[in-house]
Amino acid sequence: MAKFVAICFWMLVAIVSIHAKPASPDADATITKQEQEVNPDGSFSYAFETSNGIKASASSTDGAKIIGEYSYTGPDGVLYMVRYVADETGFHPEGAHIPK
């Protein structure tokens, strides 16, 4: 279960970092807000915001199904918002920019 949470977190980090340009001001971004709660029963929640406008949050009541969202401003200046469910069937993102 903890491995599943870690994999989902690093997938999120990878997705967000794909859109960052090397040597940009984003390279100096800092975390401005961070909250997390991890419980013995496997439930958890986390949220963070960065100085360059990235926001992410996720939670799970049982550790098996994670519901979350993240947003960032792309290189084109557009704010991208993604909501997702990650469970035993995979990662299921939804967003205005994601084909259905």
C-alpha positions in Angstrom: 0.0 0.0 0.0 2.7 2.5 0.9 4.5 1.5 -2.3 1.4 2.3 -4.3 1.2 5.7 -2.7 4.9 6.4 -3.4 4.5 5.3 -7.0 1.5 7.7 -7.5 3.4 10.6 -5.9 6.4 10.1 -8.1 4.2 9.8 -11.2 2.7 13.2 -10.3 6.2 14.7 -9.8 7.3 13.3 -13.2 4.2 14.6 -15.0 4.7 18.1 -13.5 8.4 18.2 -14.2 8.0 17.3 -17.8 6.4 20.7 -18.4 9.2 22.6 -16.7 12.0 24.1 -18.9 15.6 23.6 -17.8 17.3 26.6 -16.3 14.0 28.5 -16.0 12.9 30.5 -13.0 10.9 27.4 -12.0 14.2 25.7 -11.1 14.3 28.0 -8.0 10.7 27.4 -7.0 10.1 26.6 -3.3 7.3 24.9 -1.4 5.2 27.6 0.2 2.6 25.4 1.8 2.6 21.7 2.7 0.2 19.6 4.7 0.2 15.8 5.2 -1.5 13.3 7.3 -0.7 9.5 7.3 -2.7 7.2 9.5 -2.0 3.6 10.7 -5.1 2.3 8.9 -3.7 3.3 5.5 -5.7 6.5 5.1 -3.8 9.6 4.2 -4.0 13.1 2.7 -1.5 15.6 1.5 -1.4 19.0 -0.2 1.3 21.3 -1.3 1.7 24.6 -3.2 4.9 26.0 -4.7 6.1 29.6 -5.3 5.6 29.2 -9.1 1.9 28.3 -8.8 2.0 24.5 -8.8 -0.7 23.0 -6.5 -1.4 19.3 -5.7 -3.5 17.4 -3.3 -4.6 13.8 -2.8 -6.3 11.6 -0.2 -7.4 8.1 0.4 -9.6 6.5 3.1 -8.1 3.0 2.6 -4.8 3.4 0.7 -6.2 1.5 -2.3 -8.1 4.2 -4.0 -6.5 7.7 -4.3 -8.4 10.8 -5.3 -6.4 13.8 -6.2 -5.8 16.8 -8.3 -3.0 19.1 -9.5 -2.6 22.2 -11.4 0.3 24.1 -13.0 0.8 26.9 -15.6 2.2 25.5 -18.9 4.9 27.1 -21.0 2.1 28.5 -23.1 0.8 30.5 -20.1 -2.4 28.3 -19.8 -3.4 27.0 -16.4 -3.8 23.2 -16.6 -5.9 21.4 -14.0 -6.1 17.7 -13.6 -8.3 15.6 -11.4 -7.6 11.9 -11.0 -8.5 8.6 -9.4 -5.8 6.0 -9.0 -6.9 2.5 -8.0 -6.5 -1.1 -8.8 -7.5 -0.4 -12.4 -4.9 2.3 -13.0 -4.4 6.1 -13.1 -7.5 7.9 -14.5 -6.9 11.6 -15.1 -9.6 14.1 -16.2 -9.0 17.6 -17.5 -10.2 20.0 -20.1 -6.9 19.5 -22.1 -7.0 15.6 -21.8 -8.7 13.8 -24.7 -11.6 11.5 -23.6 
